[in-house]
Amino acid sequence: MAEIASPMGVIVGLVPATHPVATFIFKALIAIKGRNAIILSPSRRAHHVSQQVGAMIREALLRRWRARRPRAVAWRPTAAKPRLP
């Protein structure tokens, strides 16, 4: 049985509106492989898909590796666009 180690550090990643799924998954996997936690900040236009991809990654961490810290991959809720007066 594989044991998942504690994160070594925290990484912050930006997820652009172009290719948000691939970027989100790639950055999360690289951070997990390096035993780091990651906080991702998705673009406003890619917010909904980033929420779904993040939930799938957390579910995979819990199901496959029974990770003790599924929150090693977190993302920032996107703020609403400011309204102009």
C-alpha positions in Angstrom: 0.0 0.0 0.0 1.4 3.4 -1.0 1.6 6.1 1.6 0.9 9.7 0.6 3.4 12.0 2.3 2.7 15.4 3.8 3.1 18.4 1.5 6.5 20.0 1.4 5.2 23.5 0.5 2.4 25.4 -1.1 2.3 26.4 -4.8 0.0 29.0 -6.4 -1.1 28.5 -10.0 -3.0 30.6 -12.4 -5.5 28.9 -14.7 -6.1 30.9 -17.9 -9.4 30.8 -19.9 -7.6 29.0 -22.8 -7.3 25.3 -22.1 -8.5 25.5 -18.5 -9.0 21.7 -18.1 -5.6 20.7 -19.3 -3.9 23.5 -17.3 -5.8 22.7 -14.1 -5.0 19.0 -14.3 -1.4 19.4 -15.3 -0.6 21.9 -12.5 -2.4 19.8 -9.9 -0.6 16.6 -10.9 2.8 18.2 -10.9 2.2 19.6 -7.4 0.9 16.3 -6.1 3.9 14.4 -7.6 6.2 16.8 -5.8 4.4 16.4 -2.5 3.2 20.0 -2.5 -0.2 21.5 -1.9 -1.5 23.8 -4.7 -4.0 26.7 -4.7 -5.3 27.4 -8.2 -6.8 30.6 -9.3 -9.0 30.0 -12.4 -10.1 32.7 -14.9 -13.5 34.1 -14.5 -14.5 32.6 -17.8 -13.2 29.1 -16.8 -14.6 29.1 -13.3 -17.4 26.5 -13.7 -15.3 24.0 -15.5 -12.5 24.5 -13.0 -14.9 23.7 -10.2 -15.8 20.4 -11.8 -12.3 19.4 -12.6 -11.2 20.2 -9.0 -13.9 18.1 -7.6 -12.9 15.2 -9.8 -9.3 15.5 -8.7 -10.3 15.5 -5.0 -12.5 12.5 -5.6 -9.7 10.6 -7.3 -7.3 11.5 -4.4 -9.8 10.1 -1.9 -10.8 7.1 -3.9 -7.5 5.9 -5.3 -5.0 6.8 -2.7 -7.2 7.4 0.3 -5.4 10.6 0.8 -5.5 12.0 4.3 -5.4 15.5 3.0 -7.7 15.8 0.0 -7.4 19.6 0.3 -3.9 19.4 -1.1 -5.6 20.7 -4.2 -7.6 23.8 -3.6 -8.9 26.6 -5.8 -10.0 30.1 -5.2 -13.7 30.9 -5.8 -13.8 33.5 -8.6 -15.3 36.8 -7.5 -18.1 38.2 -9.6 -17.2 40.9 -12.2 -17.4 44.3 -10.7 -20.3 46.3 -12.0 -19.5 49.7 -13.5 -21.7 52.6 -12.4 
